[in-house]
């Protein structure tokens, strides 16, 4: 589930870049906070299908395209991610990093 959220976040961010829409602009258009859009593009905020449809509309695409978009050619993955051979380990490390960032932001 974590990997799916991250992939969706990358897809949204990539399509935002292609459409020249900033995080601030998307937040205003959807009635979200800037922080929510950041969490969404980082894969740390999952939304129900209805909300994904709204985002897709703002990005001039469909919900299905948003979910299945292959963004690897536009946004490269972090280099260290490719070194993990076991996906479970990768997801756990990324979860720990997310928890650390959230903890630091709350201070």
C-alpha positions in Angstrom: 0.0 0.0 0.0 2.8 2.4 0.8 4.5 1.8 -2.5 1.2 2.5 -4.3 0.7 5.7 -2.4 4.2 6.8 -3.3 3.7 6.0 -7.0 0.4 7.9 -7.1 2.1 10.8 -5.4 4.9 10.8 -8.0 2.3 10.5 -10.8 0.4 13.5 -9.5 3.5 15.6 -9.1 4.7 14.7 -12.6 1.4 15.6 -14.1 1.4 18.9 -12.1 4.8 19.7 -13.6 3.6 19.0 -17.1 0.5 21.1 -16.6 2.6 23.9 -15.0 0.5 23.8 -11.8 2.2 24.5 -8.5 1.3 22.9 -5.2 -0.1 26.2 -4.1 -2.3 26.4 -7.2 -3.6 22.9 -6.9 -4.3 23.4 -3.2 -6.4 26.6 -4.0 -8.2 24.9 -6.9 -9.2 21.9 -4.7 -9.8 23.7 -1.4 -6.9 21.8 0.2 -4.1 23.1 2.4 -0.6 23.4 0.9 0.5 20.8 3.4 -2.1 18.4 2.2 -0.9 18.7 -1.4 2.7 18.2 -0.2 1.7 15.1 1.7 -0.3 13.9 -1.4 2.6 14.3 -3.8 4.9 12.6 -1.3 2.6 9.6 -1.1 1.7 10.2 2.5 -1.9 11.2 2.0 -4.3 8.8 0.3 -7.6 10.0 -1.0 -10.9 8.3 -1.8 -11.6 7.7 -5.6 -14.0 10.8 -5.7 -11.2 13.1 -4.7 -8.8 11.5 -7.1 -11.3 12.2 -9.9 -11.3 15.9 -8.9 -7.5 16.0 -9.0 -7.4 14.3 -12.4 -9.9 16.8 -13.7 -7.7 19.7 -12.5 -4.7 18.0 -14.2 -6.7 17.5 -17.4 -6.6 13.7 -17.3 -8.7 10.8 -16.0 -8.5 9.1 -12.6 -7.4 5.9 -14.4 -4.6 7.7 -16.2 -3.5 9.4 -13.0 -3.3 6.0 -11.2 -1.5 4.1 -14.0 0.6 6.9 -15.4 4.2 5.8 -16.0 6.2 8.8 -14.8 9.6 7.1 -14.5 10.9 8.9 -17.6 10.1 12.3 -16.1 10.8 11.9 -12.4 13.6 9.7 -11.5 13.4 7.5 -8.4 15.9 8.1 -5.7 19.1 6.2 -6.5 19.3 4.3 -3.3 15.8 2.9 -3.9 17.1 0.8 -6.8 19.6 -0.9 -4.5 17.0 -2.6 -2.4 16.2 -6.1 -3.7 13.5 -6.8 -1.2 10.4 -4.5 -1.6 9.4 -5.1 2.0 12.7 -3.7 3.2 12.4 -0.7 1.0 8.8 0.1 2.2 9.9 -0.3 5.8 12.9 2.0 5.4 10.7 4.6 3.7 8.0 4.3 6.4 10.7 4.9 9.0 11.9 8.0 7.1 8.3 9.3 6.9 7.9 8.8 10.6 11.1 10.6 11.3 10.1 13.6 9.1 6.7 13.8 10.8 8.3 13.7 14.2 10.8 16.5 13.3 8.0 18.6 11.8 6.0 18.3 14.9 8.8 19.7 17.0 
